[in-house]
Amino acid sequence: MRNLWQLFTGLLPAQRRIIGAVTAHNPDGTSTIQTYGGFFRARGQDVPIGQQAEVEGGAVVRQAVTLPTVSIEV
């Protein structure tokens, strides 16, 4: 029988994925990304300024999906 913990951890991504807003494209080929924790630079400029980007392993992977926000008062 295989170890259930190893099976579970095999489902998780190898690297953490961060989603943030692209605020600038820098001359060195990086993009400045803004998250709730602050700003950082990531390699790549594939996502336009003002859009959400997915960053994995320090590189811009793709444009993140922007979903509508709904606020419900209970």
Buried (B, 14 or more C-beta within 10 A) or exposed (E): EEEEEEEEEEEEEEEEEBEBBBEEBEEEEBBBBEEEEEEBBBEBBEBEEEEBBBBBEEBBBEBBEEEEEEEEEE
